[in-house]
Amino acid sequence: MLVDKDRGALRITAADVTAQRAGLEPGLALADAQARVPTLEAWPHQPGEDDAFLTRLLEDFGRFTPMIARDAPHGLMLDVTGCAHLFGGEAGLMKQVAVRADALGLTTRLALAPTSQAARALARFGNGGRFGRAEARAAVRALSVEALELDPRDATALKRAGLKRIGDLDDRPRAPLAARFGADFPQRLARILSEADIRITPHRPPPPCVHDRRLVEPITETADIERVLGDLLAETTVWLERNGQGGRAFQAGFWRVDGQVRRVTVRTGRPTRDAAAVLRLFREKLAALPAPLDPGFGFDQLRLAVPLIAPLIERQARLQAGGAGLLDPETPDLAPLIDRLTARLGEAAVLRFRSQGSHLPERAAVLVGAEEAGEGVAWPQPAPDDPPSRPLQLFVPPQPVEAVAEAPDGHPFRFRWRRVVHDVARAEGPERIAGEWWRSRTQRTRDYYRVEDREGRRFWLFRQGQYGDAEGPRWFIHGLFP
Amino acid sequence: MRNKLASSDQLEALRALAPALAATSGHDVGGGRFATGLASLDDHLGGGLGAASLHDLYAGAGGDAPAALGFALGLAWRAAQATGERRPLIWGLDEGSRREIGRPYGPGLAELGLDPERVLLVEVRDAAALLGVGEEALASPAVGAVVLGAWGESKVFSLTASRRLAMAARTAGRTLMLVRAGADPTPGAAETRWRVRAASSAPLEAGAPGHPAVEAALIRHRGGVAPRTWIMEWDREQRSFIAPPPLSGGLVSRPADRAGHASAPGEGLRRAG
């Protein structure tokens, strides 16, 4: 039994079957309850735990259908349209749901009805069960008007008027009811009577292509897992082919016997339906998971979903497309390599350069994921015959150095960086680069110098601030030339 | 009978491997060559560096790492060009390198005449992952050449690892440049081994630093070519290594140049940090 503080007293918020048989109902004060049943056990109610548990439950029961949502306050709503045959028909499905819930130690009431609201009413206010369209209507008509979940005052008003059952309301014209109880009242009535349906909003948007494999014997071996994934990929490929699509992301779901769910997603740069390549990506990804896939006592269901699909443009079509660079259609296809490296090292590791057209060095170019869409601006063309004016390697942020320079804007003669003193042999500058004042008022103007020390190493230094400023100038090293 | 069959299969496999084995252990370096552009170097090596080979580059000191990477990128670019198609470079860099010399900067590549759009950068944590990137990249037919940059000593760079990379390069017919800084040369299966240092550039007017210059010392060649040292410049327009201008070319950096453009430290000198 769970208790929580409410209106100045500890009151029961939830009671198990035994407690309810003893007449202990939610809302009763703990002191009263203890007076009636001295042996009762009470724990503080932790709504956060409930929530987390329901979410775990949601993931686990996602094995029955991807169209699953929380049904407040403590229910789950599964849209099983088109799923039941996988579980031996509706009766078989309900049985399996019940068995699963029982195994988790839950007390449940299940209802299967043509519409979600009818099912909700029958589960919460009836005795549950499996209903066809006509049966559902009859069963709902027999329910108390509380099943409409109206405002308590409205429910009382209905009862006072002698309208105790849903059937009493159904037999009356709807217009006066709407006038008395609000415009959405007839709508509500229609929904629980299965005359109107509302779509449930699934916890995760269902992917366009889903293939499941339920396993009689739970599997634990990597080889078995890969074999099942391979089978699912083959089915997925057939689906993609038939629809002229390719997948850009593939998600494998692993349902453990104990209800834990693990999802692993691989992405590809271009839409693909190459089952062997995707399986290879999964293999890489599974081997590189920070927390390895733990089968526990085994996985009893695997699902392969394709959350991201795109029309698969054949190679021939691509030849006509323009463009340059890494994904240049005229260069051999680099995408498989990018996919493999990304699966192994993560998206942040496989990068390309993008020019952004800013004059501020650290914003002039950025490194972006190799598969990230979007083109940068053209790269600035270096002035002919001039040596490189920008370094090959850049420090972000710039590193402070101690420098000796001629005031006010001479280049450094000597600077110390990482405890090594460099004597400057050649220098060029300053190249004045103003801060982007529209981004930050505090960005100060920088004077950049290209310098070469006596050993031939070339550095990009800058001075921020002027000699004579209150703060004085500070020197930084921003990059290294080859 | 079965045994015999198996052994004849193995023999067949061995025969297939033989040419590759010969290449990694013997003197014959097949798979074509690419020229560096510097005539004296290309002549010395009999036409350039092996295109289907591993080449080890060691930065003379930590501070020479950018020079060594620049040298490697220039060579790799030329190797990729030599494959005949616009194939991209794969540039792998470990965390140590990024910490010591910063991250690769696109405009800097463009300033060397190397199109940043044709470079794929792979940032890895350690040497083991770096070698993995090398093998993976060589397995892709789309790759033009591979440059790997590593910082510091690591047991990962074993003779076995070197042989694997050399074999992968050989099989792929592509060039792999392994650039190591802060490390002493270790035995390996590379076709050539270099020690690379930054070289003083030929100054421009007003004493400005000139074009990228590098001192590359061939310290070992599997074909038995004699060690030698070259100083060269990188020519952006030709994307080629060239001999430095005669007047300034030389092993000795010339501090005398300094007087030409900068007055001696004097009154106006201030210290700041």
Interface residues (C-beta under 8 A of the other chain):
Chain A: A324 G325 L326 D328 E330 T331 P332 D333 L334 P336 L337 I338 R340 L341 R344 L345 A348 A349 V350 L351 R352 F353 R354 S355 P361 A364 A365 L367 A370 W379 P380 Q381 P382 P384 P387 P388 S389 R390 P391 L392 Q393 L394 F395 V396 P400 V401 E402 A403 V404 A405 E406 A407 G410 H411 F413 R416 V420 D423 V424 A425 R426 A427 E428 R450 V451 E452 R454 E455 G456 R457 R458 R463 Y467 G472 P473 R474 W475 G479 L480 F481 P482
Chain B: G63 D64 A65 P66 A67 L69 G70 F71 L73 E85 R86 R87 P88 I90 I101 G102 R103 P104 Y105 G106 P107 G108 L109 A110 E111 L112 G113 D115 P116 E117 R118 V119 L120 L121 V122 E123 V124 A129 G132 V133 E136 A137 A139 S140 P141 A142 V143 R197 A198 A199 S200 S201 P203 L204 A206 G207 A208 P209 G210 H211 P212 A213 V214 E215 W234 R236 E237 S253 P255 D257 R258 H261 A262 S263 P265 G266 G268 L269 R270 R271 A272 G273
